[in-house]
Amino acid sequence: MEQSVFFEICGWIASIGMILGYLPQAIKTIRTRNTDGIALPTFSMMAVGGFAFILQGLFHKPDILWALLITNLVTTTCSCIIFGIKVYNDYIKKK
């Protein structure tokens, strides 16, 4: 198997694993709005890291790294939503 094909397959397997591993927690948090036990710095840093990976996937030369880009678009979006819910629960709702 050619190295670039192997690289792409590994990327897509990683992408599917990351999304399927991350989505259940994100969906549960979004549905229940329960953010007890979630550390605010964790989700803020996950969003920052995901955004950096999005940029890396977009600007990789010579080709866009689609697996990296798609995975981090999904997980960063979820991280930002959870971050927003956490901020609302911990700071706005308590006022």
Steps between C-alpha positions, in 0.01 A plus 500: 500500500630841407605716795266789416199264479596348836536854642150591377343181638662557840375859498141400428506221761630752754234749392215254543635382835541852635155613389324186627689525828422867549141533380321296770631727778429811297145387417431409864627837621303691236179308577519508879679835538680335793857623518581388854841338497607668177808718537466832319873525416488155340232589248646843431840343420337224295330767291828689452685180407223392264504839329877469451452154346232644269753755376763229459258287299403794280845634428694174464691499173455361242158361599241576764498235774129422485492248786675743733280789388165320532584339834599828654208693353264257675687479830577873517136587435395264779769640732382856436136406567593319822721794600206735449266280703760475777550878512123551506452246781792618713492877456182634338242266652637549854438877490 
